Amino acid sequence: MNRPANESIESPCIGVCALDGLTCLGCGRSVDEIEAWAQASAAERVAILQRIKMGVTR
């Protein structure tokens, strides 16, 4: 059985969950992004990953 497209995009979580304000120091996601990840579409996940890669904070 095929996995939905959003499930094929892995979480950037590295298991170092420490918040600096509203941003995780481990993965670089905001608290809102972490909470939304499980239900996020593939496009939303890609946008989050691109933001992290560019170092843009929320």
KATA-V773627 format. One record per residue. N is the residue number from 1. RES is the residue in one small letter. PHI is phi in radians with two decimals (NA if undefined). Layout:
# KATA-V773627
n | res | phi
N | RES | PHI
N | RES | PHI
This chain:
# KATA-V773627
n | res | phi
1 | m | NA
2 | n | -1.43
3 | r | -1.47
4 | p | -1.01
5 | a | -0.98
6 | n | -1.19
7 | e | -1.31
8 | s | -1.38
9 | i | -1.71
10 | e | -1.28
11 | s | -1.12
12 | p | -1.38
13 | c | -1.02
14 | i | -1.99
15 | g | 1.39
16 | v | -1.97
17 | c | -1.65
18 | a | -2.46
19 | l | -1.60
20 | d | -2.05
21 | g | 1.30
22 | l | -1.94
23 | t | -2.13
24 | c | -1.34
25 | l | -1.26
26 | g | -1.35
27 | c | -1.82
28 | g | 1.49
29 | r | -1.49
30 | s | -1.35
31 | v | -1.02
32 | d | -1.07
33 | e | -1.16
34 | i | -1.10
35 | e | -1.13
36 | a | -1.49
37 | w | -0.93
38 | a | -1.05
39 | q | -1.77
40 | a | -1.23
41 | s | -1.28
42 | a | -1.02
43 | a | -1.11
44 | e | -1.15
45 | r | -1.12
46 | v | -1.07
47 | a | -1.08
48 | i | -1.11
49 | l | -1.10
50 | q | -1.14
51 | r | -1.09
52 | i | -1.10
53 | k | -1.05
54 | m | -1.40
55 | g | 1.34
56 | v | -1.42
57 | t | -1.65
58 | r | -1.94
